[in-house]
């Protein structure tokens, strides 16, 4: 039986590696989702996560390389920005005055008719449902 798909954005996955507000909750979510759902992400996710961790100045070069390898092991279902997803991403970004990056997560969740998990308060304010 195929697992249900959910979209998880970089704000959540970054908290898997940094102790911040809500980190304890996203770790519980990670463990729950990882066993029960397929995590779906736009292709830019790993760039965003590694960039956020780089600028956090918490991790060394070697540790960042290891985190990069660890991200591969989560088995994310990765979607390139093309076709319908690209068109929807652009439309959402312009309509809600948000970044293309943020809009790509929302568009992916809408395209797959599934939930989006985020810890990005600004994104939540733009999409309160």
N, C-alpha and C positions, 0 to 999 in steps of 0.2 A: 504494500500500500504506500502510495506517494505521500510524503509529508506535506502539510499545509505550508505555504510560503508566507514569509513576513519580511518587510523591508526594515533594515536597521541602519541608521545614519552614522556618520563619523563621530558626531558628538557623543554617542553612546559607546561606540567601540573604543574611542580614545580613553574613556573612563575605565575601561577594562585594565588599562596600564598605568593610570595616574590616580592617586588618591585625591579626590575632589568631592565636592558636594554631590550626593547621590551615587557615589561609586559603589557603595554597598548594595544599593538597589539594582544597579546595572549588572553587577556580578551575579546576583541571583537571577536576573533576567537572562543573562548569557547562559547560565547553566540550564535554566528551564527551556529556553528557545533551542539551544543546541541539541537537546534530546528529543524535543517534540516537534520542531519546525525546521524548515529549510530557510536559512538566511539568504535573502536576495539583496544585491547591492548594485549601484551603478559602478562602472569601471574606475571612476575616480576615487573610490573609497580609500584604497590603500595609500594613494598619494596624500589625501587629506589627513589620514590618521598619522602617517609617518611624519608629515610636516608639522602637525600639532605637537607630536612627541619631541621632535627635533628642537622646536622653539621653547618647549617646557624646560629645557636644560637639565632634565632629571637623568637622562640616559647618555651613556658614552656611545661612541661610534660603534663599538662591538655590540653593545646591548641593542642599539637600533637595528643593526643587521639581524640579530637574533629575533627581534620582534617582527621584522619583515618576514623572516622564515616562518615564524609562528602564525602569522596572519594567513599564510598559504594553507596551513593545516586545518583551518576552520571550515574549509570546503564551501566557501561562499558561492552562490549562483550569481555570477557576474554578468551584467548587461552593458553592452556598448551603447553609446549615445548615437543612435541612428533611427531612421524611419519615424514611426509613430511616437516613439519615446522622445526623440529629438524635438519634434514639432510640439508635443505637449509640454516639454520642459521649457521651451522658449515662450510659449503662450503663458504658462503659469508664472514665469519669472517677470514678464512684462505686466501681467494683470495684477500681481501682488507686490510688485516692486521688491523682489528678492533676488539673490544671486542665482545664476544658472546652476551653481553647485547645489544649493539648497533645493531649488526647483526640481533637480533631477531625481532626488529621493521621493518627493511628493508625486511627481509624474510616474515614477516606476510603481509606487504603491497604487496609484489610481489605475494605471494600465493593467496591473495584475489583479485589481479589485481586492486588495488586501490591506492590512494594517501597516502603519509606519511607526516605528519606535524612534523617538528623538529626545535629547536632553537640551535642545536648542530652544530657549524660551521665546526668542523672536519668531522662530518658525511656528511654534505653537500659537502665538498670538495672531499670526497671519492665517492659520488654519485651525480654528478652535474646535472643530468637530473631531 
